Amino acid sequence: MPNSKLSNAKKAKNDEFYTQYHDIEKEISAYIEYNPDVFRGKTVLLPCDDPEWSNFTKFFAQNFERFGLKKLISTSYAADSKNYKSSYQPTLFEKRDQKYDKNKTTKNGKIFTLTRDKTGDGKVDVNDLEWQYLIGDGDFRSSEIKKLCDESDIIITNPPFSLFRVFLAWIVEANKQFVIIGNKNCVTYKEVFPLIKKNKMWSGRTEWSGGLWFETKNPDDVDKIINGLNMKNVSSVWFTNIDHGRRHEHIPLMTISDNLKYSKHKEIKGKKMYEKYDNYDAIEVPFTDAIPSDYSGVMGVPITFLDKYSPEQFNILGATQRGCHDEVPDTKKYDDYWEVKQNGQKTGSSGGKTNENANLIGNDGKKNYFTNKDGRVIQSAYQRIFIKHKKKTT
C-alpha cells in the first residue's frame, strides 16, 4: 500500500527533506563499528546535498580525520532549478565571501570540498571546507557531477524521493559503494528488487519501524515542530551495499507448532496450519517474527522482512507483482473473476487486477475481494517477498 505522505511529496515534487544529524551518526557509526577502515583513504561524494545546511556535510567534515578520509565532496542543486520553490536567501557564509555572485547564487549549484587543514589550526574539520560555484545547476545527471562521481569511491546522500529510481540507476551504473535513503515501498520497484534479491543492495543499520523524521522547508507540509524546526515523518529507510553487523544477525524463530500455540498474532495463534496461497506454492506468513523455523518450503513474507534479513539465514526467491519470481511461478490467473466491495457492490475491475498478487481463499470482511461465476472468493495479501530457509552446510 503506497504511503500517502510520500505520494503527496511526489505529486508536489517537494524533495526538500533534510536528514537529522543524529540519524546520520547512528547509521554511519554501524559501518565504522563493523569495519573501522571502511572510509579510510576514500573520496566520499555527497550529491543532491545543500552543503550550507546539510548535516551530511557537517558530519563527514567533523569526522574527516577520525574516518581517515582522503577527500570530501558535497554538491548542491541550484534554487532556480528545484521543482519546489521557496523564498530563497543566500547564507551569510556565502554573501560575506568575495566569490559571492548574486546571479549565480540561484542559477548555479555549489561544490564544497575538504582535503586539507586550510585554517592552520592543526586539524581538518568543517572550518576547512572550500567552496565555489559549479558551472551548471548541480543536477546529478549532468556531466559535471558525473565526473565527480567517477572520482569518488562512496556516495552518501538523501536523494530526491521523486528521482529515487533514476538516482539508484546512476549509482549502479557507476559501480559505486553507497549509503542512501529511500522509501520502504521502493524495495518492490522493478529497478530495485533484483538488486536486493542478488544481494547487491540491502537494508542499512537503522530499524525500519517509525520511519525517519526530516526537517522540511515547506511550511504547508509539517507534522510536528521539534526544537523550533518544522519536521515531517516519512516512511523512509536506509539502503546500502556496504556491510554492517546487524545484517548478519539471525532472526530468533519458533517452530510451526510453537507459533500456532504461542504466537502473539491472532492471525496465527490457534490455527491448525499456516494458510497456503491459491496461486503460489507457498505459505502466507504475515509477520516476520512468525516465520516458522522448521518449514522447508517457500514462504511469503511482508516487505518489512528486509529490515531483519540475513543472507546467511534465508534465500530471497522473488516477489509478487514484479516479474522477477522465476523461482516461485504463479500457478493461476483470475481474468474470469471480478472485484467486489465489502457491501457487495462491483468495482468494475476484473480479476486480472490481482494476477500475480499473493491470493488467499476467502473473505476477511475488511477489504475488497474477487469472485467468479461459481461464487469462489479470493483476496489479495499485501505485497509479499518469497523466501526459503538457507540450507545448513555441514
Secondary structure, DSSP 8 states (H G I E B T S, - for coil): ---HHHHHHHHHT---EEE-HHHHHHHHHHHHHH-TTTTTT-EEEEEEE-TTT-HHHHHHHHTHHHHT-SEEEEEE--GGG-SS-------HHHHTSTT--TTHHHHS-EEEEE-S-SS-SSS-SGGG-EEEE-SS---TTSHHHHHHHHH-SEEEE---GGGHHHHHHHHHHHT-EEEEEEEGGGGGSTTTHHHHHTTSSEE-SS-STT-EEEEES-TTS-SEEETTEEEEEE-EEEEESS--GGGG-------HHHHHHH-S-TTTTT-SS--B-SSSSSEE--SGGG--TT--S-EEEEGGGGGT--TTTEEEEEETTSS--TTS------TT-EEE-TTS-EEEEEGGGGTTS-EEES--SSS-EEE-TT--EEEE-S-EEEEEE-----
